[in-house]
Amino acid sequence: MPDDVLVPLPRFITSLSEDVLGSTNSRTLQTYLVWRTLWKYLDTLGEEFLAPRRKLEAKLNGVEARAKPERWETCLSHVDSSIGFLMGRYFVLSSLDSTSKTEAEGLASTIVTAFVDSLQGLSWVDDKTRKEMISKVQSMNYQLGYPSSFPDTQSAISLAEFYSSVNVKKDDFFGNVQSANEWAVKRQWAQLGKPVHNGVWDVNPQDVDATYSRKKNKAIVPAGMLQPPFYDSQGPDYLNYGSLGWVIGQTMLHGFDLTGRQYNKEGALGQWWSNHSMSEFNNRTRCFVQQYSNFTLKGPQEDIHQVDGERTLDSNLADNGGLAEAYSAWNTRFSQGRNNAHLPGLVNWSVEQLFFINFSRMKCSKSTPESDVRELRTSESAPDRWRVNGPLINSREFSKAFQCAVGTPMNPHAKCDMW
């Protein structure tokens, strides 16, 4: 065991020890542990166990209980979660063309440049903090497509060595899942007390989920996002920047949100902003908290539920800043006469409008009121409707592109701005 253990939330450990473990009888605790184990392996235990869970999830989401999924869907899900990098190798070989990764990396570099340029013009950031911010974003490790180490998904040998202790048998589904889980736990414990490898990925290449690690100052955009509708290496810039450009900008700016700003370029926790810049930053966050707390959704009984502007603040700051930096980077390329030709069928909209339309498509969704309320209470992001409309309301470029009159819902007099 290491000499020091970092506990992000000491109050949780104290409350768990005193309020839960200290006041609950051992049989109840044993039953709870059995239940958690059962829940973890529920997908592997057959229809008798799965049917009640589907009924529960349907009730929570306000939909009818669905028929059981096809067997191939179940198998694919377990392969993805157990040996995902191996599965990712075949996804990359079949779905990622030779130019997508290189060109997407070029797109990412223009987003960084746009953010650096915007920092130069921020009056609320002092020079010392600005210099450190620029150093952090320029030091950020952007990994797009797939990992090249730990394991190298392009190497069959690397993958075989990586999964060497996973014991897979053709006629033992439950045993295969157990073996993969055991391997994952042992691998995690083996990293305790050892140096952090910046090349390690926490997502699979086929995932559609960009991530940012504060402790590694690393942004990952997997190959699952380097394909339509997020990205098309043959498509026009106004579409690619509205979608993948926003994703990269939003991911990058998590390094400068309320939590991310506490970590420096090496991932060390501490104060590296000046007191003045921190105070100015906090003043500007109040606008976003108040704005998003006034956004609402209707529940199943037509009741009104408000977004939690405090809990969703990090995501809201990243969403707004990501859109601003993506538009700035695209506008620079547009002024240089880059790839922005109109596609057939889209001539009724300007390229500026199409940028924002494609951004909006990234969070286009349909859900039940029950599901909306559940997400509202548990998610650290605003509902999809406000992840789209919130940044657009604050975007002067959007209002100009669509000629929204001042004082209308999508172009209010008061706008929130950070970057």
C-alpha positions, 0 to 999 in steps of 0.5 A: 500500500502507498504511504499516502492515499488521496481522499477527494471527499473525506466527509463521505468516508466519515459518514460511511463509517459513522452513519452507515457501518457503525449503525447498521447490523452486520446481516443487513450489510451482508445482504447489501453486498450480496445484492450489489454482487447480484446486480453487477452480474445480472446480465449474465444470469438469464431471463429470470433475473433480467425481466424484473430489471427491465420492468423497473427501468421501464417504469423509471423511464416512463415507457413500456417494458420492452421485449428482451434484446437480441442475443447478439446485442447482449454478447456484443455489449459484454465483449465491448466492456470486457475486452474492448480494446481488442474489439476496437482494433477491428472497429478501427481497421474497418471504419477509420479511413487513413485520413480521418485521424490526421485531419481531425488532429489538425482540426484540434490544433486550430481549436487550441489556437482559437482558445489561445487567441481568445485568452489574449483578449480577456481583460479579466485575466491578468498576464501571469495567469494568462501565461499559465493558461496558455502553457496548460492548453498548449501542453494538453495531450490530445489523443484521437482515434485509438491508443498506441500503447497500453495497449497498441490497438494496431498491434495484435501482439500488444493486445494478446499480451495486454489480455493474456490473463483473461481466460476465455472458454467457448462454453463458459459465458459466466466464467468468461465475464468473471475472468475479465472482471478479475483481470480488470480489478487486478490490473487496477490494483497493480497500478497503485503506487506506480507512475501514471502512464499518460498513454493509458486510455479509459475508453475504447476506440469504438466509444462515442464519448470524448473525455478529459482527464484533469490529473493527466491534462489529457483529452481523448476523442475515440475513433467512434467520434471520427465518423458521421454524424460527428465528422466526415473527412470529405465533408465541409468545414462548417459541418465538421467544426459545428460537430466535432469542433464543438466536441473537442472545444468542450472537452478541452475547456473542462481543463478550465472549468470550476474543477479543472482550473484547480489542476495545473498543466502537470495535473497537480492540484493547487492554486495557480491562478491569481486571486484576481483572476479567480475572483473574476472567474467566479463572478462570471460563473454566477451569470451561468448559474442563474441563467441555467437555473431558470431553464425548466422542463415539464414532468409527467404531470405537467409539473415544472422542474428547474435545471440545477445551475450549480451542479451542471456548472462545469458542463455548462461552461464547457458547452458554451466555451466549446461552441465559441472556440469552435466557431472562432476556429472555423471562421478563421478557416472560412476567411482563408477560403478553406473547404466550405462549399455548399452541399446539394440540398443545403443551399437554403441556409448560409454556411454560418447557419449550417454550422449552428444547425450541425452543432444542434444535431449533436444533442438532438434527442427524444425522451419521456417526461419521466426520463427527463426528470430522472436525468435532471436529478442525477446528471451533471449536465443540463438536459439536451434541450438546454445543452443546445439552446443555452450556448446558442442563447449566449452566442452573438454569432448565432443571433446574427446568423439567424437574425434573431431580434434583440429581446426574443427568447433566443437573443435576450438582452443579457447574455453570459460570457466567459471565454 
